[in-house]
Amino acid sequence: MRPSAALALLGACVVAALVATHPLTLAVLAAVLLVLLLRAPWRRARLFLLGIAVSSFGLFLIFPLTAHEGSHPLWNGPILPGPIGSIDVTREELATGAVQTLRLATVALAFALWALMLDHDRLVREIRFARRSVLTVALATRLIPTLERDAAGFVEALRGRGVVVEGLRGRSRLLAPLVASSLERALTLAESMEARGYGRPGRAPVERLPFSQRERAALACSLLLVVSSLLWL
Amino acid sequence: MNAPLASARRLSFAYPGGELPALSDVSLELEPGELALVLGRSGSGKSTLLRALAGLVPHFHGGRFSGSVAVAGLDTRSTAPAELAGTVATLFQDPEDQIVFERVASEVSFGPENLGLRPTEVARRVASSLAAVGAAHLLGRSTRDLSGGELQRVCLASALALEPQLLLLDEPTSQLDPECAEAFLGLARELARERGIAVVLSEQRPTLPLEICDRVLFLERGRLLLDAPRDKAIAWLEENEPSFVDPIEAAPAHDGEPGATICELEGIGYAYRSGTSVLENVSLELRRGEIVALAGPNGSGKTTLAKLACGLLELQEGRVVLRGRAGYLSQDPGRYVVCERAVDEVALGIDGDLPRARRWLAELGLGERERRHPRDLSSGERERLGLAAVLATEPDLLVLDEPTRGVDPERKRELGEMLRAGSPGRATLLVSHDLAFARSVADRVVSLAEVGVPVGV
């Protein structure tokens, strides 16, 4: 399937995830996307899966403690000063937390599929509008493995000086240098792109091939998913 | 008389916030088909000159610009770099930082597509430029899976696909082994002679480029000190800048026998996750007081062996015995700086011992830079900062991975002297493509063949 059709499907899933309120709808969407993601190379997919699992689980834990809704308390905790107020967990908070968690997981899974399964090169060439934005997002997506490599480089360079980087706190100290390093990379890349004519008017015309039946079906499904999520889900 | 292909007239330029001009009153002309070699120390303005010829200075970088640069009749001040792209092509130093797409075919077609060419013409240019650099077989490959040498060829093909009249190469061989570097420079010469492209090449390993160039430009602190044909230039360099032409002498033998064994590697085998074997049954002994250089082609496992010696990689096969502490200077150490001040960067590995950190900064010629942010230092200074940070830990085994990348001959000489002076107190393992430097510093050179088997000790 050409990437623009796959992108339409992923986009429809994201819209549906943001609009739908029924947990079953969200669970089905998340499950389908998860099954697709498991077809990606495991070495690359595991980082995304770990991130999705940690952020989703974190949201599920924190949400009931910070939300204030429902009349069926399951646990009553202390009252904290400031905006947090009473720490309690109700049945309704758990239900809303589960919906929000599924929503986050679905959006994150769709992004992981975009990052790992879509042919960004073809997408940039295929797309007829907002090509610069698509290229920017594709380049930003490519930054993820680059950041991963850079982080390993930082840890190795520090270990080479006898500095051990351990735990969340140790690794969080690398965040600012990592961002600085990726900004430097981005500048070099931008310079190289400009030197190769990026941004000059009159880019090459794209060969426009007709959509196959499968791709048309994917586009129709995307439209149907968006409409049904807006109306019924 | 015909107008030159490119010319700079009284060109001066200073980067935004720069105290000193990066280029000062530079005038030169370039003719089609000539290969001009740009030499000079780190920070002398070589890269800036190339960027000025590409129009990236001042358009991309900003700054103060005076004088004029014209390429094929186009004034670079009134013509954006993207509009010069069909006339000028630039190959930057680090190929990894220039890659836009995931596949080689898309990468090489990016430039011609930006020029607005028809798809059939784009396809023709992609095929012919990849063939010209001997990389036609890489067409369907992912850019992510290519070696440094292969990436550099793809980047050159991307530049050639623009069918430029002026090709600017900024230290293109800094990551290549000697064989690849020779092939690459041969290709540059061929492009100049057979296609009539004017090639401007900046290099820090001048030996080979000096053999193939037509003309030499020498920059010092932004000023063009020399612009002469090759033979005259060599005579000038011998008299004024001998470090750029002097034959490298082998390292003098150390007095006495090397000391105790610091690191013993025995029967080392290593394979990547993909199953590709990179080292097979390699053994090496490193003794206190000796400097061992590890040479070999790209991908022969030099860095892997060096990391295994330091304990930075998990051992898969064989035995490593390390007696004492190891210090490792990674490739491109200037990228991996984490602190806000140079002195803190050095102190990080020695429990915050600032006086000791200052001593090492001074030793590496960075005494006056101790309060500067490491990312505000020049690339050469950042490399030295990385070295200071490792040396300050006073390791028993010092491992340096390509420490001369982007380092000018004068600094190389100083680095060599420093390594020799400090060598009695430690064992030193030097991984380098720069064979001339390796021979000038090391007591012995160990070559790794393609599968990581030592072939010459």
Interface residues (C-beta under 8 A of the other chain):
Chain A: R43 D119 H120 D121 R122 V124 R125 L135 L139 R142 P145 D150 G153 F154 E156 A157 L158 R159 G160 R161 G162 V163 R173 L174 P177 A180 S181 E184 R185 T188 L189 A190 E191 S192 M193 E194 A195 R196 G197 Y198 G199 R200 G202 R203 A204 P205 E207
Chain B: A54 L56 H59 F60 A80 P81 A82 E83 A85 G86 V88 A89 T90 F92 D94 D97 Q98 I99 V100 F101 E102 R103 S106 F110 G111 P112 E113 N114 L115 G116 L117 R118 P119 V122 R144 S158 A159 L162 R273 K307 C310 L312 R325 A326 G327 Y328 L329 S330 P333 R335 Y336 V337 V338 L348 G349 R375 G386 A389 V390 A392 T393 P395 V399
